[in-house]
Amino acid sequence: MPFVPPMTMMEFFRKSEGVWFTQRTVHHFDTVADQSGESKLYVGAIALDDPRIKAICQPQGIDPASAKGGASFMWQEHDDDQEPNPDRVAVLIDVPDDETGRSGKLLRNQGYVEKIPVVSRYWFGQDGILTIDTEYETNQGQERCWFMTDDFRVRVSTVRMMNGVYLMTYCSERRYLTEANLAQMVQHNLSRASV
């Protein structure tokens, strides 16, 4: 069956659920230390009855009934075997423009660049590429993300600060396989080999 990219934010969140191994390359255009490296990204979809939807929508003056759901994102250094740090959690709420769900607002409890609540604009291109534009108090950010397969995706982002300093990031992300995933793959390949 051919790969079908997600074309709405909730499809994107559901396809993103799980744990991802992220390899990132960061290019600073000033003297900031290199932040390239490897990390884990934990993604979980949020249902409409989750109380975080109301808690994030109301301070932004958005009716929680207009939300379609959301997702939580946690980051952790790749070599860290502890539970993820709850201080590194971002919650995003999807508020689409219309019934197509192809564009809308993303409400975040905290932004990636500035750790403050923020509202971003998103849209999906015909090719399935998700673009997110965010205006912070002193920065502008754009992130683009797309799935190459169900288990591999790419993210690129740029940040422009008021003083003209730019930051560019490239991330390749592959889904961590669980023991159940591996067992299923082995069974599938054994069944193919016995034909």
N, C-alpha and C positions, 0 to 999 in steps of 0.2 A: 504494500500500500504506500503511495507517495506521501511524503511529509507535508503536513498542512500547518502553516504558522498560525499562532494565535492572532486574532484581529480585534479583540476587545480586551480591556484591562483585566476583567475577571478571568477570561480565558488565559491571559498571560500569567496572572497570579497562580492559577491552578496548575498550569504547565510548569511553573517555577517551583512548586512545592517540593521540599526535600532539602538535602545538603549538597552544596556545590563547592568544588575545589577551584579557587580563583588564582590565576597567575596575572599579576598586574605590572605594568610598566608605567611609570609616572615621569613626565617631563615638566620640570619647573623652569620658568624663564627668569629666574632670579637665583639667589644664593641659598635657598632652602635645601635642607638635606634630602637625599634621595629617599623616596617612600615606596619604591618598587618592592615587590615581594610576593609572598604566597599567603593565602588565607582561606578560611572556610566561611561560607555564607549559608545561614539557615533561613529558609523561607517557609512560612506557613500561611495559608489562606484564612481569612476571617469571614465568618458568616454574618448575615444581616442582623442577627439578634445579639451580637457581641457588644457589650457596653462601651467598648473603646470607640465605636462609631459615633455615638452620641457625644462622648467626652471630647472628641476631636472636632466634630462638626460645629457644635454650638458656639465655642469661642470664636470661630471664624465667620459666624453669622450664616451658616449653611444649614438648611433643614435636613436633619438626619434621614428623613424619609426619602430624600432624593439620592441617597447613597445606594450602591449595588453590592457593597461588601468591601473587602480590603485585604491587606496582607501585612505580616510582620517580618522584619528582616533583622537578623543578628549576625555580627561579624566576630571572628575569632582568628588569632594567628594560627597558621597551618599546624605548627608543632605543638600547640596547646591542647592537652587532653582533658582539661577541666571542663566543667559546664560553661557554656557561653556567658559572658558578662552582661547582665541585664542593662547596664549603662550604655551598651552599644546596640540597643534595640531601636529601630525606627518602625513606626506604624503608618501605613499609607491607606487612605480611604478613597475609593473610586466614586466620583460623582460625574457620570457621563452627561454630555450635552443633550443627547436624544436617545431614542430607542435602539439605534444602530450600535451604540457603545464604542464607536471608532475614534471619538475624541471626547475630551472633558477636562475636569479638574482632578488633581490628586492632592488631597489634604494630608500633610505630614505632621506628626507630633513634633518632629525635629528634622531639620534639613541636613543634607550631607556636608555642606560647606560651613554654614553657620548653624549652630545647635539651637535653633529657635523654631517655633511652629511656622509653617510656610504652606502656601498654596501654589502648586505648579500647574501648567497647562500641558496636556499630552494629546498626541494623535498617532494613528497607525497609517502608514503609507500602504499603497496597493501591494507592495512587495512584502508586507508584514513587519517592516522596521518601525519600532516604537521610538518616538521622539518625545522627550520631556524637557520643557523650558521652565526655568525657575529664576525668579527675581528675588534676591535677598536684599537686605538693607544696604549692603556695600558691595555686592557681587552679582554677577549674572552667570548662570550655569546652563549648559545643555548636555543632556545625556541621550545617547542613541543605543538601543539594544535590539538584538534579533537572535532568533534560534536558527542554528544551522541544521540541527537534528533535535529530536526530543531530549537528548542528553548532552548537548553541547551548544553553548550560546556565546555571543560576543557583546561586549559593552565598550563604548568609547565615550569620553566626556571631555568637555572643555569648561574652564572657569575663567571669567574675565573679572578682574577686580577694578575698583574705581581708579586706582593709581596706575592702571595699565598693565599690571603683571598678569601673565597668563599661565595656566596650568592645563596640561593635557594628559589624559589617562587612557590606556588601552588595557582591557581585561579579557582574557579568555577563560571561560568557565565550563567545567565538565561535572556532570552529576556523579556524586559518590554512589557506588553500588553497594547495596546491603547484601547480607548473606542470602536472603530470600531471592533477591535479583539474580545473584550468581547461580543459585540452585536452579532457578527457572531457566536460565540460559543454558546450563549444562543439560537439563532435561530436553530442551528444545533441540540442541545439537545432537544429543543421543538419538532422538526420534528421527532426525534427518539422516543420520548415519545408518540407521537400520532399514531405510527404504530402499 
